[in-house]
Amino acid sequence: MTALDQLNNRRSVPSRQLGEPGPGPAELDALLQAAVRAPDHGKLVPWRFILIRGEARARLGELLAATALANNPDAPPAAVQKDRERFSFAPLIVTVVARLDEQNKVPVQEQLLAAGCVAYNLLLGAQALGYGAQWLTGWAAYDPTITARLGLAANERVVGFVHMGTAREPAPERLRPDHRALVSEWQG
């Protein structure tokens, strides 16, 4: 498969369809090494990773459930349970965190985009190794209680939770936009 084929065949596998096994230590090391080859104006490395695996997934789920109830005591039990299970399917979740320096000459948007490219590289790398992956955010990525418990500093933002594991079924395809409808040509 060529690199272009890899891009054209990229699909997100819903996190609920991911299971064991996940990437082993050597594969994870290779994935992270490849991910950091993202474009990085100013060589700032405006990202870092938080790995969530094993029992930590259930602890994060309990934190989400408790936080959801604290934020909305009338939350339906099914919604709270969904939050409790949110991180329980994929054996590995790589949290990509943007470290933003507003005092740097490199615009914050470019720093954030660089961290986004790192997350995308993780998706491509996981697929290249034969794993399924899905990049998710959800309310937990923006909630101050959750981000504080994840250890984020004031200048950091969750770019995404990249769930990785073995797909239990083929990844679904979805309708993609016609690229030709999105192109214009500037004439000056």
N, C-alpha and C positions, 0 to 999 in steps of 0.2 A: 504494500500500500504506500503510495507517495504521500508526502506531507500535505499536498492539496487534497488528496482523498481523505486524509485524516480530518482535515477541517470540514470537508463536505459531509462527512459521516458523524461529526460530533453531535451527541445528544446528551441531554441531562437525564440521568436515571433518577426517578423520584426517590427521595431518601427512604421512604417506607418500603421500597423494593430492594434495598441494599442490606446485605448480611455478611456473615463471615465467609471466607477470610478477607481481611483487609490487607493493605500493604504491610510487609514485614519491615524490620529495621533497615535493611540495606535498600529496599525499594523506597521507603520513606525518605531516606537520606538522598537518594537519587532524585526523587520528586522535588524535594525542597531545593536541592542544588540547581535543578533546571528552572524552577519557578523564579528564582532570584535573578535570572537572566533577562528580566523585563526591562523595557526602556526606563531610564532613570536620569532625567535632566539634573545636572549638578552632582551626580553620584552621591545623593543624600541617603540612599537606602531608607526611604520613608515608610518602612513596613517592618513588622515582626510577626511571629507565629505563636499561637497558643494551641497546643494539642489537647484534645479531649477524647479520652478513650477509657475502656474498662469501666470500673465502677464510677468514675467521675461523670460519665454520661448520665447515670441515674441521679447522682447528686445535683447535677445541673438541672435535670428535669424537675426534681423536687423544689429547687430554688425558683424555677419558672412558675410552677404551680402556686407556690406560696406568694410570689410577687404578683401574679395575675389576680389572686384573691384579694391581696392587699390593695391593689389598684382598683378592683371592682368586686366588692363583696357579693354582688348579685350575679356574678359570672355563672353561666350555666355549667353544671358538673361535667358535661361532655367537652366543653371548651377547656376547662381546667385539666381534664384527663389528657386531652390532645397536647397541651403544653407539657404535661408531665412526661409524655412519651416522645416528644419532639426529637430528642437526641439519643433515643434508645435503639435505633435500627442499624445505622451504619456503624461498623466497628471503629472507625476513625473519623473524627471531625477536626479539620485544621481551621482554626480561626485566624483569618488574615486581618491584622490590625494595622491601620494607617497611623504613622507617627508624623504629625503635621507641624511644620515649623513656619509660623506666620511671619517671622522676622527675616526669613531667608529670601533672597532675590528670586528664587524659583517660586512661581505662583502656587498657592495651596492647591488649586485645582489640578495642576500637573503632578503634584505629590500624591494626591488622591487617585488620579488616573494611573500612576505608576503602581500603586498598591493594588488597584483593580486588575492591572495586567498580571501581577503576581498570582492573584486568585484564578484568573483565566488560564494561566500556564499550569496551575495545579489540575484544573479540569482536563486540559489536553494531555498532560503527563499521565494522569490516572488512566485515561482511556488508552493511551499508548501502551501502558503496562497490562491492559486487559481488565481493568477495574471500571466500575461504574462510579459516577460522581454527580453531585448536584451542589450548586452554589446557592445558598439561601441566606436571607437576612431575617425578616420577620421582626415583630415588635421587640424581641429580646436584644437585638443588635443596637437598639436606640434607647433602651430603658436604663436610667442612671443606676438603679439598684443592681441590675445584672452586670452592667459594664464595670461598676466599682468592684463587684465580687470577682470578676474576671481579672481584675488588677490593672485596668486601663488608667492611664494618667489623663489629666485634663486636656492635653493636646492630642489624645488618641481617639480613633473611631474604629468600630468594627466595620470592615469592608464586607465581610461575609463569613459564613460558616460553610466550609467546603466539606460536605459529607462524602466519604469514600468507602467502598466495599465491593463485594461481588454482587452483581445484578442477579436477582432471583428469576427474572424474566427479561426478555429483550426490551431495550429502551424504546419507549414510544416515539414515533415521529410526529411532528406537528407541521402544520402549514407554515411555510417560510415565505417571507416577502419576496416579490419579484425585484431583484436588485436593479433592473433597468428602470423601474418606476421611481427609484430613489436617486437617480443620477441627473445632474445638470452640469452644464459646462459654462464656465465664466468666460465671457468674451471681452472683458475690459471696459 
